[in-house]
Amino acid sequence: MKNFVHHALETAKMIVFEDGRLIYAMNRPGYRKSLQRLQKKEKKTKIRVGFLIQVPNNWAVLEPVYEAAKTMENVEPVILLMPELTYFCYVKLMHVEWEKAYSFGHERYGDQCIETWHPETETWVDPAALDLDYVFLPRPYETYLPKAYKASGLRKITRVCYVPYSSPLLDDYRLLYNMHFVRNVRLIFCEKQHSLEYVSKLLAPTVKSGDQKVFCTGFPKFDLNQGGEGVESPLWPRSREESKQRIIWTPRWNMDPWQGGSSFMKYRERILQYAQEHSDADLIFRPHPLAQSALVADGYVTEQEWMDYLQKYRDGNNTNVDLTTTYYDLMWSSDVLITDVSSMIMDYLLTGKPVIYCATPAMGTMSDDPSLAIRDLLPGLYVVHDFSEIEAVLKQLRQGEDPKQGNREELIRRMRRDGHIGRNIMELLVQDYRES
């Protein structure tokens, strides 16, 4: 019964909010009034820009934008630490998870950070008191935010900006650019041309009027993924040797074929067996942060089975688990990635190293759509359908044969752009402030 209610609410949310043309039309007059009030405010010498940190794993997307903001004399960047909220049926607040975001933010930026929630008094900082001119929200799922910090609340006191935390690899534009969220966003910075076209059509009236602006800037976290040659990760079970092949496995977290599917259940035992049989390979399993909760909730594993599975990697002589928030050192110090439908593909491609793509139910059903990023990436990937094909590609790569290398180099050139995507985003923001 609980699962039925959950799925019913998810379906209703998709219909009303993600596809919600009605709420967009109803929202437009109020949004315009909010924008007009902001435009009447006296201009500042320094533009105060807030950057929300809620999920440490996603900070790499906004980090290049924040770093660019710090170098600009007419910009004052502010780090805002935001707990992650858990609601029951989207209504009743069940839990406030503040430790992860606060620990991550203070470790990176010290006392510069502003904590938006005071756990001692269980009160929120009034966002109006922050005196922000712009604020970047880290993801489009507002069910994890308090009411005052949702885009619908923030738009009344500041201009909301959005950079997607991922790139649509399948038919999930409605998730990353859902109507409930984007209808209140002033500046939207898309990662690719198809996203720009999708959002421009979705918000056509307000884009045409100039109330909302949409740009195709590229993915800012690609700025970070440069010059990693020679970087080493402490997670590898053995020191680097040319005779050992370093493998990362990152299966998708969701088994649902409509969301891309996952190769986890198909290969979870076989890939461990491979490592046990090949002393010339080191294997690191990096599960998605949502994998455990999703697989347990859907009944594929129990909590204990999941913990036992991770322990097998920790116990092996040539295996390990990566549960860290950042992964650039791991990527650059590896030799090959085995994955399926994952945004990590795009990150990993920028290292120039080969990717083995495990075909899932998404392949052959949606991947022929030219608007899907995965279709553009396929020429640079080794697409496999069973584990024997994985073994064959790994053997081929160990022997120094990499026929997809040229294709990957072309993909890298297109994806990285000028290497200053974060700064380009900030320059567009400054231009918007001057023109408003």
C-alpha positions as CSV (number, residue, x, y, z in Angstrom):
1,M,0.0,0.0,0.0
2,K,2.8,2.4,0.9
3,N,4.5,1.8,-2.5
4,F,1.2,2.3,-4.3
5,V,0.6,5.6,-2.6
6,H,4.2,6.7,-3.4
7,H,3.9,5.8,-7.1
8,A,0.5,7.5,-7.3
9,L,2.0,10.7,-5.9
10,E,5.0,10.5,-8.2
11,T,2.7,10.1,-11.2
12,A,0.5,13.0,-10.1
13,K,3.6,15.2,-9.5
14,M,4.8,14.5,-13.1
15,I,1.5,15.4,-14.7
16,V,0.8,18.5,-12.6
17,F,4.3,19.9,-12.1
18,E,6.8,18.5,-14.7
19,D,4.3,18.8,-17.6
20,G,2.4,21.6,-16.0
21,R,1.4,24.1,-18.7
22,L,-1.5,25.4,-16.5
23,I,0.7,26.3,-13.5
24,Y,3.1,28.0,-15.9
25,A,0.3,30.2,-17.3
26,M,-1.0,31.0,-13.9
27,N,2.5,31.8,-12.6
28,R,3.4,34.3,-15.3
29,P,1.7,37.4,-13.9
30,G,3.1,36.9,-10.4
31,Y,6.6,36.1,-11.8
32,R,6.6,39.3,-13.8
33,K,5.6,41.5,-10.8
34,S,8.4,39.9,-8.8
35,L,10.9,40.7,-11.6
36,Q,9.7,44.3,-11.9
37,R,10.1,44.9,-8.2
38,L,13.7,43.6,-8.4
39,Q,14.5,45.8,-11.4
40,K,13.4,48.9,-9.5
41,K,16.0,48.3,-6.8
42,E,19.0,50.5,-6.7
43,K,22.1,49.1,-8.5
44,K,25.0,48.0,-6.3
45,T,28.7,48.4,-7.0
46,K,29.1,44.7,-6.3
47,I,26.6,42.0,-7.3
48,R,25.9,39.7,-4.4
49,V,25.5,36.1,-5.7
50,G,24.6,33.1,-3.6
51,F,25.6,29.5,-4.3
52,L,23.7,26.8,-2.5
53,I,25.5,23.7,-1.4
54,Q,23.1,20.9,-0.5
55,V,24.4,17.7,-2.0
56,P,28.3,17.7,-1.9
57,N,28.4,15.3,-4.8
58,N,26.8,17.9,-7.0
59,W,29.0,20.9,-6.0
60,A,31.4,20.2,-8.9
61,V,28.8,21.6,-11.2
62,L,28.7,25.0,-9.6
63,E,32.2,25.1,-8.3
64,P,33.7,26.5,-11.5
65,V,31.1,29.3,-11.6
66,Y,31.8,30.2,-7.9
67,E,35.6,30.2,-8.6
68,A,35.1,32.5,-11.5
69,A,32.9,34.8,-9.4
70,K,35.7,35.1,-6.8
71,T,38.0,36.6,-9.5
72,M,35.5,39.3,-10.6
73,E,35.9,42.7,-8.9
74,N,32.2,43.6,-9.4
75,V,30.9,40.3,-7.9
76,E,30.6,39.2,-4.2
77,P,30.0,35.4,-4.1
78,V,28.4,33.8,-1.0
79,I,28.3,30.2,-0.1
80,L,25.0,29.1,1.4
81,L,24.9,25.7,3.2
82,M,21.5,24.1,2.8
83,P,20.4,20.9,4.7
84,E,18.5,18.3,2.8
85,L,15.0,17.8,3.9
86,T,13.0,14.6,3.9
87,Y,9.2,14.9,3.8
88,F,6.5,12.2,4.1
89,C,4.1,12.5,1.1
90,Y,5.7,15.9,0.3
91,V,3.9,17.5,3.2
92,K,5.1,16.4,6.7
93,L,8.8,17.2,7.5
94,M,10.4,14.0,8.7
95,H,14.2,14.8,8.9
96,V,16.7,17.7,8.4
97,E,20.0,16.3,7.2
98,W,22.5,19.2,7.8
99,E,25.7,17.5,8.8
100,K,26.9,16.5,5.4
101,A,26.5,19.9,3.7
102,Y,27.8,21.8,6.7
103,S,30.9,19.6,7.1
104,F,31.7,19.7,3.3
105,G,31.2,23.5,3.1
106,H,33.3,24.4,6.1
107,E,36.0,22.0,5.1
108,R,36.3,23.6,1.7
109,Y,35.6,27.3,2.5
110,G,35.9,27.7,6.3
111,D,34.0,30.4,8.0
112,Q,33.0,32.1,4.7
113,C,29.9,29.8,4.6
114,I,26.5,30.9,5.8
115,E,24.5,28.2,7.5
116,T,20.9,28.5,6.5
117,W,19.5,26.3,9.3
118,H,20.3,26.6,13.0
119,P,20.0,23.1,14.5
120,E,20.1,24.4,18.0
121,T,17.0,26.5,17.6
122,E,15.6,24.7,14.6
123,T,15.1,28.0,12.7
124,W,16.0,29.1,9.2
125,V,17.9,32.2,8.1
126,D,15.5,34.6,6.4
127,P,16.7,34.6,2.7
128,A,15.7,38.3,2.4
129,A,18.2,39.1,5.1
130,L,21.0,37.8,2.8
131,D,20.5,40.7,0.4
132,L,21.2,38.5,-2.7
133,D,20.9,39.8,-6.2
134,Y,21.2,36.3,-7.7
135,V,21.2,32.8,-6.3
136,F,22.2,29.5,-8.0
137,L,20.1,26.6,-6.9
138,P,21.9,23.2,-7.2
139,R,19.1,21.0,-8.6
140,P,15.6,21.3,-9.8
141,Y,13.9,19.1,-7.2
142,E,12.4,21.5,-4.7
143,T,10.8,18.9,-2.4
144,Y,14.2,18.8,-0.6
145,L,14.1,22.6,0.2
146,P,12.2,24.6,2.8
147,K,9.4,26.8,1.4
148,A,11.4,30.1,1.7
149,Y,14.3,28.7,-0.3
150,K,12.2,27.2,-3.1
151,A,12.5,29.1,-6.4
152,S,8.9,30.2,-6.0
153,G,9.8,31.9,-2.7
154,L,13.3,33.2,-3.7
155,R,12.0,34.8,-7.0
156,K,10.3,37.5,-4.8
157,I,13.6,38.7,-3.4
158,T,16.3,37.7,-5.9
159,R,16.9,36.4,-9.4
160,V,17.1,32.6,-9.4
161,C,19.8,30.9,-11.6
162,Y,20.1,27.3,-12.7
163,V,22.8,25.1,-14.1
164,P,21.7,21.4,-14.5
165,Y,23.6,19.0,-12.3
166,S,23.6,16.5,-15.1
167,S,23.0,16.2,-18.8
168,P,19.9,14.4,-20.1
169,L,21.2,11.0,-21.5
170,L,17.7,9.7,-22.0
171,D,14.2,11.1,-22.3
172,D,14.5,13.0,-18.9
173,Y,14.4,16.6,-20.0
174,R,11.2,16.9,-17.9
175,L,13.1,16.0,-14.8
176,L,16.1,18.3,-15.2
177,Y,14.0,21.1,-16.6
178,N,10.6,20.4,-14.9
179,M,8.0,23.1,-15.2
180,H,7.3,23.4,-11.5
181,F,10.9,24.6,-11.0
182,V,12.0,26.4,-14.2
183,R,8.9,28.7,-14.3
184,N,10.5,30.8,-11.5
185,V,14.1,30.8,-12.8
186,R,15.5,34.0,-14.3
187,L,18.7,32.7,-16.0
188,I,18.9,29.1,-17.2
189,F,22.3,27.9,-18.5
190,C,21.9,24.8,-20.6
191,E,24.6,22.2,-21.1
192,K,23.9,21.5,-24.8
193,Q,21.9,22.8,-27.8
194,H,19.1,20.3,-27.5
195,S,18.4,21.4,-24.0
196,L,18.4,25.0,-25.1
197,E,15.8,24.2,-27.7
198,Y,13.7,22.2,-25.3
199,V,13.6,24.9,-22.6
200,S,13.2,27.8,-25.1
201,K,10.1,26.0,-26.4
202,L,8.8,25.1,-23.0
203,L,9.1,28.7,-21.8
204,A,8.4,30.4,-25.1
205,P,6.2,33.3,-23.9
206,T,8.4,34.4,-21.1
207,V,11.6,33.9,-23.1
208,K,10.1,36.0,-25.9
209,S,9.1,38.8,-23.4
210,G,12.6,38.8,-21.9
211,D,11.3,37.8,-18.4
212,Q,13.4,34.7,-18.6
213,K,16.7,34.1,-20.4
214,V,18.1,30.8,-21.6
215,F,21.7,30.2,-22.8
216,C,23.7,27.3,-24.1
217,T,26.9,27.6,-22.2
218,G,28.1,24.0,-21.9
219,F,28.6,22.0,-18.7
220,P,30.8,24.1,-16.2
221,K,32.1,21.1,-14.3
222,F,34.1,20.2,-17.5
223,D,36.3,23.2,-16.5
224,L,37.5,21.2,-13.5
225,N,38.3,18.0,-15.5
226,Q,41.5,19.2,-17.1
227,G,45.2,18.5,-16.5
228,G,44.8,15.4,-14.3
229,E,47.6,13.4,-15.7
230,G,49.8,12.0,-12.9
231,V,47.1,12.4,-10.2
232,E,46.8,9.5,-7.9
233,S,43.9,8.2,-5.8
234,P,44.5,6.6,-2.4
235,L,41.6,4.2,-3.0
236,W,43.5,1.9,-5.4
237,P,44.4,-1.3,-3.5
238,R,47.8,-1.5,-5.1
239,S,50.4,0.9,-6.3
240,R,50.4,1.8,-10.0
241,E,52.1,-0.6,-12.3
242,E,51.8,-0.7,-16.1
243,S,51.1,-4.4,-16.0
244,K,47.9,-3.8,-13.9
245,Q,44.7,-2.6,-15.5
246,R,42.8,-0.2,-13.3
247,I,39.0,-0.5,-13.7
248,I,36.1,1.6,-12.3
249,W,32.6,0.2,-12.2
250,T,29.7,2.7,-11.9
251,P,26.3,1.0,-12.6
252,R,23.2,3.1,-12.6
253,W,21.2,3.4,-9.3
254,N,17.7,2.7,-10.7
255,M,16.6,-0.6,-12.2
256,D,13.5,0.9,-13.8
257,P,13.9,0.5,-17.6
258,W,11.9,3.7,-18.2
259,Q,14.7,5.6,-16.3
260,G,17.4,3.9,-18.3
261,G,17.8,0.7,-16.4
262,S,20.9,-0.6,-14.6
263,S,23.4,-3.4,-15.2
264,F,24.0,-3.8,-11.4
265,M,21.9,-7.0,-10.9
266,K,23.1,-8.5,-14.2
267,Y,26.9,-8.1,-13.5
268,R,27.3,-7.7,-9.7
269,E,28.6,-11.2,-9.0
270,R,30.4,-11.7,-12.4
271,I,32.5,-8.5,-12.1
272,L,33.7,-9.5,-8.7
273,Q,34.6,-12.9,-10.0
274,Y,36.5,-11.3,-12.8
275,A,38.6,-9.4,-10.4
276,Q,39.3,-12.6,-8.3
277,E,40.4,-14.4,-11.5
278,H,42.6,-11.6,-12.8
279,S,45.5,-10.6,-10.6
280,D,46.6,-8.1,-13.4
281,A,43.4,-6.0,-12.7
282,D,42.4,-3.6,-9.9
283,L,38.7,-3.0,-9.6
284,I,36.9,-0.2,-7.7
285,F,33.1,-0.2,-7.4
286,R,31.7,3.3,-7.1
287,P,27.9,3.1,-6.4
288,H,25.6,6.0,-7.0
289,P,24.7,7.9,-3.7
290,L,21.1,6.8,-4.3
291,A,21.8,3.1,-5.1
292,Q,21.5,1.6,-1.7
293,S,18.2,3.3,-0.8
294,A,16.7,2.6,-4.3
295,L,17.7,-1.0,-4.6
296,V,16.5,-1.8,-1.0
297,A,13.3,0.1,-1.5
298,D,12.5,-1.8,-4.7
299,G,13.3,-5.1,-3.1
300,Y,16.4,-6.1,-5.2
301,V,18.6,-6.4,-2.1
302,T,18.2,-6.1,1.7
303,E,20.3,-3.6,3.7
304,Q,22.4,-6.5,5.0
305,E,23.0,-7.9,1.5
306,W,24.1,-4.5,0.3
307,M,26.6,-4.1,3.2
308,D,27.9,-7.6,2.7
309,Y,28.4,-6.9,-1.0
310,L,30.4,-3.8,-0.3
311,Q,32.5,-5.7,2.2
312,K,33.5,-8.2,-0.5
313,Y,35.3,-5.4,-2.3
314,R,37.0,-4.2,0.9
315,D,38.2,-7.7,1.7
316,G,39.7,-8.4,-1.8
317,N,43.4,-7.9,-2.5
318,N,42.7,-6.1,-5.8
319,T,39.3,-4.5,-5.1
320,N,37.8,-1.6,-3.2
321,V,34.7,0.6,-2.8
322,D,34.6,4.4,-3.4
323,L,32.0,6.3,-1.4
324,T,33.7,9.7,-1.5
325,T,32.0,12.8,-2.7
326,T,34.6,13.7,-5.4
327,Y,36.0,11.3,-8.0
328,Y,38.4,13.2,-10.3
329,D,41.5,11.7,-8.8
330,L,40.0,8.3,-9.2
331,M,39.1,8.9,-12.8
332,W,42.5,10.3,-13.8
333,S,44.4,7.5,-12.1
334,S,42.3,4.7,-13.7
335,D,42.6,3.0,-17.1
336,V,39.0,2.2,-18.1
337,L,35.4,2.9,-16.9
338,I,32.6,0.3,-17.1
339,T,29.2,1.9,-16.7
340,D,25.7,2.2,-18.2
341,V,23.3,5.2,-18.2
342,S,25.3,7.6,-16.1
343,S,26.3,11.3,-16.4
344,M,29.8,10.1,-15.3
345,I,30.3,9.0,-18.9
346,M,30.7,12.7,-19.9
347,D,33.1,13.4,-17.1
348,Y,35.2,10.3,-17.8
349,L,35.4,10.9,-21.5
350,L,37.3,14.2,-20.8
351,T,40.2,12.2,-19.4
352,G,40.6,10.6,-22.8
353,K,40.4,7.1,-21.4
354,P,38.1,4.4,-22.8
355,V,34.5,3.8,-21.6
356,I,32.7,0.4,-21.8
357,Y,29.0,1.1,-22.0
358,C,26.7,-1.7,-20.9
359,A,23.6,-1.7,-22.9
360,T,20.4,-1.5,-20.9
361,P,16.7,-1.5,-21.8
362,A,17.1,2.1,-22.9
363,M,19.3,1.0,-25.8
364,G,17.3,0.5,-29.0
365,T,14.1,2.1,-27.7
366,M,15.0,5.8,-27.0
367,S,18.6,6.1,-28.1
368,D,17.8,6.8,-31.8
369,D,16.4,10.2,-30.8
370,P,19.1,12.7,-31.9
371,S,18.2,15.0,-29.0
372,L,19.6,12.4,-26.5
373,A,23.1,12.9,-25.5
374,I,23.9,9.2,-25.2
375,R,23.3,8.9,-29.0
376,D,26.0,11.5,-29.6
377,L,28.4,9.8,-27.3
378,L,27.9,6.2,-28.6
379,P,30.6,6.5,-31.4
380,G,33.2,7.0,-28.7
381,L,32.0,4.2,-26.4
382,Y,32.6,0.4,-26.4
383,V,29.0,-0.8,-26.4
384,V,28.6,-4.3,-24.9
385,H,25.6,-6.6,-24.2
386,D,27.0,-9.3,-22.0
387,F,30.0,-10.0,-19.7
388,S,31.9,-11.9,-22.4
389,E,32.0,-8.7,-24.5
390,I,33.2,-6.8,-21.4
391,E,36.0,-9.3,-21.0
392,A,36.9,-9.1,-24.7
393,V,37.2,-5.3,-24.6
394,L,39.2,-5.3,-21.4
395,K,41.6,-7.8,-23.1
396,Q,41.8,-5.7,-26.2
397,L,42.7,-2.5,-24.2
398,R,45.3,-4.4,-22.2
399,Q,47.0,-5.3,-25.4
400,G,47.2,-1.6,-26.4
401,E,44.4,-1.7,-29.0
402,D,42.0,1.2,-28.7
403,P,40.1,1.9,-32.0
404,K,37.7,4.3,-30.3
405,Q,40.4,6.8,-29.3
406,G,40.0,9.1,-32.3
407,N,36.2,9.3,-31.7
408,R,36.8,10.2,-28.0
409,E,39.2,13.0,-28.9
410,E,36.6,14.6,-31.2
411,L,34.0,14.3,-28.4
412,I,36.4,16.0,-26.0
413,R,37.0,18.9,-28.3
414,R,33.2,19.5,-28.6
415,M,32.4,19.1,-24.9
416,R,35.1,21.2,-23.3
417,R,34.5,24.3,-25.5
418,D,37.0,27.0,-24.4
419,G,37.6,25.6,-20.9
420,H,36.1,28.7,-19.3
421,I,32.5,27.8,-19.1
422,G,32.2,28.9,-15.4
423,R,33.5,32.4,-16.3
424,N,31.3,32.7,-19.3
425,I,28.2,32.0,-17.1
426,M,29.3,34.7,-14.7
427,E,29.8,37.2,-17.5
428,L,26.2,36.5,-18.8
429,L,24.9,37.1,-15.2
430,V,26.8,40.4,-14.9
431,Q,25.4,41.5,-18.3
432,D,21.9,40.6,-17.2
433,Y,22.3,42.8,-14.0
434,R,23.5,45.7,-16.1
435,E,20.7,45.5,-18.6
436,S,17.9,44.8,-16.0
